[in-house]
Amino acid sequence: MENILDPRVQRWNPIPSPFFGCAMSNPDHPTRRFTDRVADYVRYRPGYPDDLTEYMRKNLGWGPGCVLADLGSGTGLFTEKLLELGAVVHAIEPNAAMRAAAEEALLGRPGFLSEPGSAEATGLDPGSLDGLSVAQAFHWFEPGPAKREFLRVLKPEAKVLLVWNERDGGTAAGAAYDGVLRRHANDYSKVDHKNINDAVLRAFLNGGDVAYASFRNHQNLDFGGLVGRVTSSSYAPKPGTVAHGHLVEDLRKLFVEHARAGILRLDYETRTWIGRPAA
């Protein structure tokens, strides 16, 4: 349970988001979809490569003295990479359960600020940020309101970094994994982040003035980890359901076929875009 009185966690109450209206009553609202998947998300989602940390230092100038925001920060996986730069980081996450997980993991880290805002209404002061990141979350945002909010809180020359860990479907294991999701996860095609393509992101970040880079990444999973990785996704059938049982059966077949010495390797491409939305 979130301890709202813990003095070691620094927070304030931002402006309420206009998109929160139905969130409390609708478990499929983007701000609520991961509430009952937090434990699996923390344990089984892939992290981000160290090369990306150096890339941010060199190409964004982010480091000590910078004030950044990580929007849709979830359980803090990418927030931690920003803290490694020595920056002050506003971790902004509307889902209370995910926010509490980030606070548990990052409690006491210098520069860590946990806040219950949204991409469309951060609650941050105008022109207060040297940069902001969105890792694995942009596809949940309302693009128009988010763009206006980004421009409101960023300093005049500050940039936006958009990041995704994209599973490599070109490997045998990756293709098999994707096939299992398409058979068993009804929402997979609808909410898959790959629906947000390069053209959409470049348009959001002001057309041609965009720097793109990618980095290799991977996970090594035992069978329990594979099940947890799938279950951490909002579109996967929930444990305890008949559908989840069928999913696990197919995952066992995948694991037997593609694992080596009891470990399945899932390869990823960590894709990044740097730019600034046009006014």
C-alpha positions as CSV (number, residue, x, y, z in Angstrom):
1,M,0.0,0.0,0.0
2,E,1.2,3.5,-0.8
3,N,2.4,5.4,2.3
4,I,1.3,8.9,1.5
5,L,2.9,10.2,4.8
6,D,6.4,8.8,4.2
7,P,8.5,12.0,4.4
8,R,11.3,10.4,2.3
9,V,9.0,10.5,-0.8
10,Q,8.7,14.0,-2.2
11,R,5.4,14.8,-4.0
12,W,2.8,17.4,-4.6
13,N,-0.7,17.3,-6.1
14,P,-0.6,18.4,-9.7
15,I,-3.5,19.8,-11.7
16,P,-6.1,17.1,-12.3
17,S,-6.0,15.6,-15.8
18,P,-9.2,16.1,-17.9
19,F,-8.7,12.5,-19.1
20,F,-9.1,11.0,-15.7
21,G,-13.0,11.3,-15.6
22,C,-13.8,7.6,-16.2
23,A,-10.6,6.1,-14.9
24,M,-11.8,5.2,-11.4
25,S,-14.7,3.2,-12.7
26,N,-13.2,1.7,-15.9
27,P,-10.4,-0.8,-15.3
28,D,-9.6,-0.7,-19.1
29,H,-8.9,3.0,-19.0
30,P,-5.2,3.6,-19.9
31,T,-4.5,4.9,-16.4
32,R,-5.8,1.7,-14.8
33,R,-4.9,-1.2,-17.1
34,F,-1.7,-2.2,-15.2
35,T,-3.0,-2.0,-11.7
36,D,-3.2,-5.7,-11.1
37,R,0.0,-6.5,-13.1
38,V,2.5,-4.4,-11.2
39,A,4.4,-7.3,-9.6
40,D,5.0,-9.0,-12.9
41,Y,5.9,-5.6,-14.5
42,V,8.5,-5.0,-11.9
43,R,10.1,-8.5,-12.1
44,Y,9.8,-9.3,-15.8
45,R,9.9,-6.2,-18.0
46,P,13.2,-5.6,-19.8
47,G,15.4,-2.8,-18.7
48,Y,17.3,-0.3,-20.9
49,P,20.9,-0.7,-22.2
50,D,23.8,1.2,-20.7
51,D,24.7,2.6,-24.2
52,L,21.5,4.7,-24.0
53,T,22.7,6.4,-20.8
54,E,25.8,7.6,-22.6
55,Y,23.8,8.6,-25.6
56,M,21.6,10.9,-23.4
57,R,24.6,12.5,-21.9
58,K,26.3,13.2,-25.2
59,N,23.3,14.0,-27.4
60,L,20.9,15.7,-25.0
61,G,23.4,17.1,-22.4
62,W,21.4,15.7,-19.6
63,G,23.3,15.3,-16.4
64,P,23.9,17.0,-13.0
65,G,22.0,20.3,-12.6
66,C,19.3,19.2,-15.1
67,V,15.6,19.0,-14.2
68,L,13.8,16.3,-16.2
69,A,10.4,14.7,-16.2
70,D,9.7,11.0,-17.0
71,L,6.1,10.9,-18.2
72,G,4.2,7.7,-17.8
73,S,7.0,6.6,-15.6
74,G,5.3,3.4,-14.4
75,T,7.4,1.4,-12.0
76,G,10.5,3.5,-12.6
77,L,12.5,1.4,-15.0
78,F,13.5,4.4,-17.2
79,T,13.4,6.9,-14.3
80,E,16.3,5.0,-12.8
81,K,18.3,5.5,-16.0
82,L,17.7,9.3,-15.7
83,L,18.7,9.3,-12.1
84,E,22.0,7.7,-13.1
85,L,22.7,10.9,-15.0
86,G,22.7,12.9,-11.8
87,A,19.6,14.8,-12.8
88,V,16.5,15.8,-10.7
89,V,13.7,13.7,-12.2
90,H,10.0,14.2,-11.8
91,A,8.5,10.7,-12.2
92,I,5.0,11.4,-13.3
93,E,2.6,8.4,-13.3
94,P,-1.2,8.4,-12.9
95,N,-1.5,4.8,-11.8
96,A,-1.2,4.7,-8.0
97,A,-0.1,1.0,-7.9
98,M,2.7,1.5,-10.4
99,R,3.8,4.8,-8.8
100,A,4.0,3.0,-5.4
101,A,6.3,0.3,-6.9
102,A,8.6,3.0,-8.3
103,E,8.7,4.7,-4.9
104,E,9.6,1.4,-3.2
105,A,12.4,0.8,-5.7
106,L,13.8,4.3,-5.8
107,L,13.1,5.6,-2.3
108,G,16.0,7.7,-1.1
109,R,17.7,8.1,-4.5
110,P,18.9,11.7,-4.9
111,G,16.8,13.7,-7.3
112,F,13.8,11.3,-7.3
113,L,10.4,13.1,-7.2
114,S,7.2,11.0,-7.4
115,E,4.0,12.7,-8.7
116,P,0.5,11.5,-9.7
117,G,0.2,13.7,-12.8
118,S,-0.4,12.8,-16.5
119,A,1.2,13.6,-19.8
120,E,-1.7,15.9,-20.6
121,A,-1.6,17.7,-17.2
122,T,1.7,17.3,-15.4
123,G,1.2,19.9,-12.7
124,L,4.7,21.2,-13.3
125,D,5.6,24.9,-13.6
126,P,5.8,26.5,-17.0
127,G,9.2,26.4,-18.6
128,S,10.7,24.4,-15.7
129,L,12.2,21.4,-17.5
130,D,15.5,20.9,-19.3
131,G,14.0,17.8,-21.0
132,L,11.4,15.1,-20.7
133,S,11.3,11.4,-21.6
134,V,8.5,9.0,-22.5
135,A,9.6,5.4,-22.3
136,Q,7.1,2.7,-23.3
137,A,4.1,5.0,-22.8
138,F,3.5,7.4,-25.6
139,H,0.9,5.2,-27.3
140,W,-1.3,5.8,-24.2
141,F,-1.3,9.6,-24.5
142,E,-3.7,12.0,-26.1
143,P,-1.3,13.5,-28.7
144,G,-2.8,17.0,-29.0
145,P,-3.2,17.8,-25.3
146,A,0.2,16.1,-24.5
147,K,2.0,18.2,-27.1
148,R,0.5,21.4,-25.6
149,E,1.6,20.3,-22.1
150,F,5.1,19.4,-23.3
151,L,5.6,22.9,-24.8
152,R,4.2,24.5,-21.7
153,V,6.6,22.8,-19.2
154,L,9.8,22.7,-21.4
155,K,12.4,25.4,-21.5
156,P,12.7,27.1,-25.0
157,E,15.5,24.8,-26.3
158,A,14.7,21.7,-24.3
159,K,14.1,18.4,-26.1
160,V,11.8,15.3,-25.8
161,L,13.1,11.8,-25.8
162,L,10.7,9.0,-26.9
163,V,11.8,5.4,-26.1
164,W,10.6,1.9,-26.8
165,N,11.9,-1.6,-26.2
166,E,10.7,-3.3,-29.3
167,R,10.8,-7.1,-29.4
168,D,12.7,-8.5,-32.4
169,G,10.2,-10.5,-34.3
170,G,12.9,-11.5,-36.8
171,T,14.3,-14.2,-34.4
172,A,12.7,-17.6,-34.1
173,A,11.8,-17.0,-30.5
174,G,10.5,-13.5,-31.1
175,A,8.3,-14.7,-33.9
176,A,6.9,-17.5,-31.8
177,Y,6.3,-15.1,-28.9
178,D,4.4,-12.8,-31.2
179,G,2.3,-15.6,-32.5
180,V,1.3,-16.7,-29.1
181,L,0.1,-13.2,-28.3
182,R,-1.9,-12.9,-31.4
183,R,-3.7,-16.2,-30.6
184,H,-4.4,-15.5,-27.0
185,A,-4.4,-11.7,-26.3
186,N,-7.5,-10.2,-27.8
187,D,-6.3,-6.6,-27.4
188,Y,-2.8,-7.1,-28.6
189,S,-3.3,-5.7,-32.1
190,K,-5.3,-2.8,-30.8
191,V,-2.9,-1.5,-28.1
192,D,0.4,-2.7,-29.4
193,H,2.9,0.2,-29.3
194,K,4.1,-0.6,-32.8
195,N,0.8,1.0,-34.0
196,I,2.6,4.2,-33.4
197,N,5.1,4.3,-36.3
198,D,8.1,6.4,-37.2
199,A,6.0,8.8,-39.3
200,V,3.6,9.5,-36.4
201,L,6.5,10.2,-34.0
202,R,8.4,12.4,-36.4
203,A,5.2,14.4,-37.0
204,F,4.7,14.8,-33.3
205,L,8.4,15.9,-33.0
206,N,8.3,18.6,-35.7
207,G,9.0,16.6,-38.9
208,G,12.5,16.4,-40.1
209,D,14.2,17.9,-37.0
210,V,14.4,14.5,-35.3
211,A,17.4,12.4,-34.2
212,Y,16.8,8.6,-34.3
213,A,19.0,6.0,-32.7
214,S,18.6,2.3,-31.8
215,F,20.4,0.0,-29.4
216,R,20.5,-3.8,-29.0
217,N,18.9,-5.2,-25.8
218,H,17.8,-8.6,-24.6
219,Q,16.3,-10.6,-21.7
220,N,17.2,-14.1,-20.5
221,L,14.1,-15.8,-19.0
222,D,13.4,-19.1,-17.4
223,F,9.9,-20.6,-17.9
224,G,8.4,-18.7,-15.0
225,G,10.0,-15.5,-16.2
226,L,8.5,-16.1,-19.7
227,V,5.0,-16.5,-18.2
228,G,5.5,-13.4,-16.1
229,R,6.8,-11.4,-19.0
230,V,3.6,-12.1,-21.0
231,T,1.4,-11.6,-18.0
232,S,2.9,-8.2,-17.3
233,S,1.3,-6.9,-20.6
234,S,-2.1,-5.2,-20.2
235,Y,-3.6,-7.2,-23.1
236,A,-2.7,-10.7,-21.7
237,P,-5.4,-12.9,-20.2
238,K,-5.3,-12.7,-16.4
239,P,-4.1,-15.5,-14.2
240,G,-6.8,-17.8,-12.9
241,T,-8.8,-17.6,-16.1
242,V,-9.4,-20.4,-18.6
243,A,-7.8,-18.2,-21.3
244,H,-4.7,-17.8,-19.2
245,G,-4.4,-21.5,-18.8
246,H,-4.5,-21.9,-22.6
247,L,-1.9,-19.2,-22.9
248,V,0.5,-20.9,-20.5
249,E,0.1,-24.2,-22.5
250,D,1.3,-22.5,-25.6
251,L,4.1,-20.7,-23.8
252,R,5.3,-24.1,-22.5
253,K,5.5,-25.4,-26.1
254,L,7.4,-22.2,-27.2
255,F,9.8,-22.6,-24.3
256,V,10.5,-26.3,-25.0
257,E,11.2,-25.5,-28.7
258,H,13.3,-22.3,-28.3
259,A,15.0,-22.3,-24.9
260,R,18.6,-23.4,-24.5
261,A,19.8,-24.9,-21.2
262,G,16.6,-23.8,-19.5
263,I,16.8,-20.2,-20.6
264,L,14.9,-18.4,-23.4
265,R,16.6,-15.3,-24.9
266,L,14.2,-12.5,-26.1
267,D,16.0,-9.9,-28.3
268,Y,14.9,-6.3,-28.4
269,E,15.8,-3.2,-30.3
270,T,15.6,-0.1,-28.0
271,R,14.5,2.6,-30.3
272,T,14.7,6.3,-29.5
273,W,13.6,9.6,-31.1
274,I,14.8,13.0,-30.0
275,G,13.0,16.2,-31.0
276,R,10.8,19.1,-30.0
277,P,7.1,19.5,-30.9
278,A,6.3,22.5,-33.0
279,A,4.1,25.2,-31.3
